[in-house]
Amino acid sequence: MAQDFQDLTGQIIRRVITLVNEVEDRLVQILTAFGSQQLEEIPDNKNKASTEAEGPILNAEERTDAVSSQDEVDDLLSSLGF
């Protein structure tokens, strides 16, 4: 009986894996068909700006949009309601 259960479980797992592979293949087909059209519609400057990584601000003293001291951080947080 345990062997029958393992056989049934294996069959179900095989079917689920086949189904997942089919869904993945169809999603790839959809993305390749419609994804290239969307990339062409997005202007280059917006696409590059949204994909750049955010990180620590270098040369904060030279920038006007960055805080450089704990007092400025506290002021910013209090203005936001924290």
MARDRENKOL-334289 format. One line per 8 residues: number of its first residue (from 1); their letters; for each residue x, y, z of N, C-alpha, C. Coordinates in steps of 0.1 Angstrom, whole numbers, plus 5000, padded with zeros to 4 digits. Example, Ala and Ser with C-alpha at 12.3 -4.5 7.8 and 13.67 -1.06 7.14 Angstrom:
BEGIN
1 = AS = 5132,4943,5078,5123,4955,5078,5132,4967,5078; 5128,4978,5071,5137,4989,5071,5129,5000,5079
# end
This chain:
BEGIN
1 = MAQDFQDL = 5008,4988,5000,5000,5000,5000,5009,5013,5000; 5020,5012,5008,5029,5024,5008,5035,5026,4994; 5038,5015,4987,5044,5017,4974,5034,5023,4964; 5021,5019,4965,5011,5025,4957,5009,5040,4959; 5010,5044,4972,5010,5058,4976,5021,5065,4970; 5033,5060,4970,5045,5066,4964,5043,5067,4949; 5038,5057,4943,5035,5058,4928,5026,5069,4925; 5015,5070,4932,5005,5080,4930,5011,5094,4932
9 = TGQIIRRV = 5019,5095,4943,5025,5108,4946,5035,5112,4936; 5042,5103,4931,5052,5105,4920,5045,5110,4907; 5033,5103,4904,5026,5107,4892,5020,5121,4893; 5016,5125,4905,5010,5138,4908,5021,5149,4907; 5033,5146,4913,5044,5155,4912,5049,5157,4898; 5049,5146,4890,5053,5147,4876,5043,5155,4868; 5031,5154,4871,5020,5162,4864,5022,5177,4867; 5024,5179,4880,5025,5193,4885,5038,5200,4878
17 = ITLVNEVE = 5049,5192,4878,5061,5197,4871,5059,5200,4857; 5052,5191,4850,5048,5193,4836,5040,5205,4834; 5030,5207,4842,5021,5219,4842,5029,5232,4844; 5038,5232,4854,5046,5244,4857,5055,5247,4845; 5061,5237,4839,5069,5239,4827,5061,5245,4816; 5049,5240,4813,5041,5245,4803,5037,5260,4805; 5033,5263,4818,5030,5277,4821,5042,5286,4819; 5053,5281,4824,5066,5289,4822,5069,5292,4807
25 = DRLVQILT = 5067,5282,4799,5070,5283,4785,5060,5293,4778; 5047,5292,4782,5038,5302,4777,5040,5316,4782; 5044,5317,4794,5047,5331,4799,5059,5337,4792; 5069,5329,4789,5080,5334,4782,5076,5338,4768; 5067,5330,4762,5062,5334,4748,5055,5347,4749; 5047,5349,4759,5039,5361,4761,5048,5373,4763; 5058,5371,4772,5068,5382,4774,5076,5386,4762; 5080,5376,4755,5088,5379,4743,5079,5386,4732
33 = AFGSQQLE = 5067,5382,4732,5058,5388,4722,5054,5403,4725; 5051,5405,4738,5047,5419,4742,5057,5427,4749; 5067,5421,4754,5078,5428,4762,5086,5437,4753; 5089,5432,4741,5098,5441,4733,5091,5453,4728; 5077,5453,4727,5070,5464,4723,5070,5475,4734; 5069,5470,4746,5069,5480,4758,5083,5486,4759; 5093,5479,4757,5107,5485,4758,5109,5496,4748; 5103,5494,4736,5105,5504,4725,5097,5517,4729
41 = EIPDNKNK = 5086,5515,4736,5078,5527,4740,5083,5535,4751; 5092,5530,4759,5097,5537,4771,5109,5545,4766; 5109,5558,4769,5121,5567,4765,5133,5562,4773; 5144,5564,4767,5157,5559,4773,5160,5566,4786; 5158,5579,4788,5161,5586,4800,5153,5581,4812; 5140,5578,4810,5132,5573,4821,5136,5558,4825; 5139,5550,4815,5143,5536,4817,5156,5535,4825; 5166,5544,4822,5179,5544,4828,5177,5549,4843
49 = ASTEAEGP = 5169,5559,4845,5168,5565,4858,5161,5555,4868; 5152,5547,4863,5145,5538,4872,5153,5525,4875; 5163,5522,4867,5171,5510,4870,5184,5513,4877; 5187,5525,4879,5200,5528,4886,5198,5525,4901; 5209,5519,4907,5208,5515,4921,5209,5527,4930; 5202,5527,4941,5204,5537,4951,5214,5533,4961; 5221,5542,4966,5232,5539,4975,5235,5551,4984; 5246,5550,4991,5251,5562,4999,5254,5574,4990
57 = ILNAEERT = 5251,5585,4995,5254,5597,4987,5269,5601,4989; 5276,5602,4977,5290,5606,4978,5290,5621,4977; 5300,5627,4984,5302,5641,4984,5289,5649,4988; 5284,5646,4999,5271,5652,5004,5273,5667,5006; 5285,5671,5009,5287,5686,5011,5284,5694,4999; 5287,5687,4987,5285,5694,4974,5271,5694,4969; 5262,5686,4975,5249,5685,4970,5239,5693,4979; 5228,5698,4972,5218,5705,4980,5206,5697,4984
65 = DAVSSQDE = 5205,5685,4978,5194,5676,4981,5197,5665,4991; 5208,5667,4998,5212,5656,5008,5215,5663,5021; 5212,5655,5031,5215,5660,5045,5229,5656,5049; 5235,5664,5057,5249,5661,5060,5252,5660,5075; 5242,5662,5083,5244,5661,5098,5232,5655,5104; 5234,5651,5117,5223,5645,5124,5211,5655,5127; 5215,5667,5129,5205,5678,5131,5196,5679,5119; 5202,5679,5107,5194,5680,5095,5185,5667,5093
73 = VDDLLSSL = 5190,5656,5097,5182,5643,5096,5170,5645,5106; 5173,5649,5118,5162,5651,5128,5151,5661,5123; 5156,5672,5117,5146,5682,5112,5138,5676,5100; 5144,5668,5092,5137,5662,5081,5127,5652,5086; 5130,5644,5096,5121,5634,5101,5110,5641,5109; 5113,5652,5116,5102,5659,5123,5092,5666,5113; 5098,5670,5102,5089,5676,5092,5080,5666,5085; 5084,5653,5085,5076,5643,5080,5066,5636,5090
81 = GF = 5067,5641,5102,5058,5636,5113,5063,5625,5121; 5076,5623,5121,5082,5612,5129,5089,5617,5142
# end
